[in-house]
């Protein structure tokens, strides 16, 4: 990720997080973007994930959380947890809209990209 930022001339801070856990450094974060790559897999982790996202976005109200996920049976759980943690999905795209058609033909699942913000 850092290399991608460097190649594009973007100054960014990259750090890993453990969902549901905060340390003293977490309280100083004011992110513009929280990028979650391959984080919505096990539904038992969704609550900790969205609690952490909500915490981070409350520290930076104009920030966004961008993630992709495969639509599974946990979709309804995500909607419930977003309401619980005062989050809203502001954009939802089918991944097929974002990738070239020759690559899309290799994907068998329904993948979506979501942009999530804190509710004001």
N, C-alpha and C positions, 0 to 999 in steps of 0.2 A: 504494500500500500504506500509506504514512504517513497519508494522508487517511482511509483506512478505520479505522486504529488510533485516530486522533484522534476520529472520529465515534463510536466505541464506547468512548471514555474509557480506552483501553489505552496504557500507556507502553511503547513498543517501540523497538528499534533496528533500522533497516532498512539493509542493506548488500548490495551485489552481491559475488559471489565468482567467481573464475576457477577452475573445477574443476581439481584437481591442482596448484595453486600456493598456497603459503603465504607470507605476509609476516609481519613482526614483530607486526602488529596481530592476526593470526589466532591467535597463541598466547595472547592475553589474552581471547579469546572464550569464554564459558561460556553458550551459548544454552539456552533452555528448548525452543524450537521452531525447527527449520530447515525452511523452507517452500521446496519446489522446484516452481516453476510452469513447465510446458512444458520440462522438462529431460531427459526420457528420450525422445529422438528418434533420434539417431544412435548406433548400438550402439558405434561406435569411441570414444565419449565416456563410456561407462558406467563403465569402470575408474577414470578420473580423478574422476568424480562420486562414486562410492561410496568411494573413498579419502579424499576431502575430507569426506564425511559421517561416515565412521568417525573421522577425526581430530577433528572438531568434537564428536561425541558422546562420545568418550573424555574430553574436557575437562569434560563435563557428563553424567555417567552416567544421569541421569533424563530427559535431553532426548530428543526425538523428531524424526524427519524425516518430514514429510508431503509426499507428491507424488502426482500423478496421471499415468497413462500409458495409452497405447493398446496393447492386447495385440497384439504383433507377433511375428515370429520370434525376436527378441532376448530373449524371456521366459526361456528356459533359461539364457542368459548372465547375466541378472540374478540368478537363483538361485545360480549358481556364484560370482559376484562378491560376493554378500552373505555367503556362507560364507567366501570369501577374506579379506574385510575385517571379519570377526567381527560381522556384522549379522544381525538377524532381523526378519522381517515379523511384527508382532503383530496387525495388523488389515488386512484386504483387503476392500474394498467395491466392488460394482459401482456405477458412477456413476448408473445408473438408479434406485438406491435413494435417492439424495440430491437429485434434481431433480424438479420437477413433471412429470407425465406429458405435458403438451402440449409441453414442451421436449425431453423424452426422445425423442419421436417424430421430432425433427429430427436426431438423432444416428445416424449409420450405422455407427459403429465401436464396438468393445467397449472402453470406457474404465473403468479401475479406479483407486481411490484407495487408497494404501498408507500405513500407519503403520509406520515402521521404527525399531528401537532397537538399541543395542549389546548384544551377548550378554554376560551377566554371568559 
